[in-house]
Amino acid sequence: MNRRALMGAAAAAAPAALAAPALAQTQMPEVRWRLSSSFPRNLDVLFGTAEGVAQRVAQLTDGKFRISVFPGGEIAPPFAALDAVQSGSVECTHTASYYYVGKDPTFAFFTAMPFGLKSRQFTAWWRHGGGKELGADLFREYNAVALTCGDTGAQMGGWFRNEVPNLAALNGLKFRIAGFAGQVFQRLGAAPTQVAAADIYPSLERGTLDAVEFTVPHDDEKLGFVRVARYYYAPGFWEPGARLHFVANQRAWDALPDLYKHAIEVACNEQDSEMLARYDDLNPKALRRLVAAGAQLRFWPRDIMQAAWRATHEVYEETGSRNPRFKRAWDSYRPYRDELYQWFRVAENSFDNFAFPAAAQR
């Protein structure tokens, strides 16, 4: 074959080669999902994380796969989002698994545990320490698939109408607190309850609650707690990091083409780090504004921290004795946590203990 004929054959083949990917794209199905968030629209980072997933999935699939995001309460109650996914009434949710400890206390491990893993530490346990496999086994029983999707970082300890100078001040305290931490505070004498984000402020204003914890300064400012409770405590030792999840109905997930599954995985991985970055950017500014608005920053007294540490581990051991799944998770989580704590003491904590106070004294 001469050179002219060879070039002609190549040119004839080129359109077919170029058309193949385009043809594959046109054959991908149109898919529409609904996502019921556990968060209200005004919490722009929490609610916005699900919107970010939806936008990225649409981008990665050329608009073939679209997820409509609804705030908590619009198509499913905030704390019943997992039920809606399990039944198939919605295809997916963006939620915190510790909202479902009433179903199984093991759910707490996958959002936050009192005196548990910080954000980076959780990522290590989830990806390399067996956490992902334990989570998959649990969510599978609820007809669901869970992907990590955002983290708040270490949270604050909440808003209180009155100071909490010692352990005795917790007796009878009506405290809105989520997840496993409610059992710890109950053991310390408080009266914990779980209230959806949209209902916290009116409950605090009416005196139905004496104190509330939600997340971090950026969200707490938006919810207006400083107007009805002045004492702002730290740290939220029950949430040294709080991982959220994108949870999909198992059947809906299995029906997706692999490309669409990969699109969700990519979007969730991106939001895992983006949420934390946004909060780290926004929280310092929000905290300054809250203090200017009258917030009185306080730190937990040592007797409360010590009592909480003891109570936390008592609850873990007792829960594990009753729930084999919880025990398996705790047997994985605790040694991993303890080893990471030792490492973070060497490098991270020694740096923090010097550099943070030094910067404050400039």
PyMOL commands that set and color helices and strands:
alter all, ss='L'
color gray80, all
select helices_A, chain A and resi 3-27+44-60+78-87+97-100+105-110+119-128+131-140+167-170+181-187+197-206+217-223+225-227+250-255+258-292+302-322+324-360
alter helices_A, ss='H'
color red, helices_A
select strands_A, chain A and resi 31-37+65-70+92-95+144-151+158-160+174-176+191-193+211-212+231-234+243-249+296-299
alter strands_A, ss='S'
color yellow, strands_A
deselect
rebuild
show_as cartoon
